[in-house]
Amino acid sequence: MEQGKAEVLKGTLDMLILKVVALGPIHGYAISQRIQQISKDLFQVPEGSLYPALHRLEDRGWLQAKWEETETGRDAKFYSLTRAGKKRLSAELVNWERLSEAMALILSAAE
């Protein structure tokens, strides 16, 4: 992953994961694939970043996981959003909107 992409993900990876999981129960590898697909390959989440983030979100009570069989017949942990996770995602989205608006104001300032 390019350094610029890594910097973007540092502050937003949790929000991206929560958003993808909010779409429905999903296993770790599929989360990474969905983020890459939706972002048109701009974000690529390596396993070394994804799984620690999933464990952190689970420890904070924002995700819950249970073992299920994947479509390929393998067992995998499927993650879903908890009530606390939904609240956290809402708060993250509000913060992101505020940050985006502030960045747009600064970037559109007359030179």
Summary of the structure (lengths in Angstrom):
residues: 111
radius of gyration: 15.5
end to end distance: 32.2
largest distance: 57.6
contacts: 289
relative contact order: 0.16
helix: 62%
strand: 14%
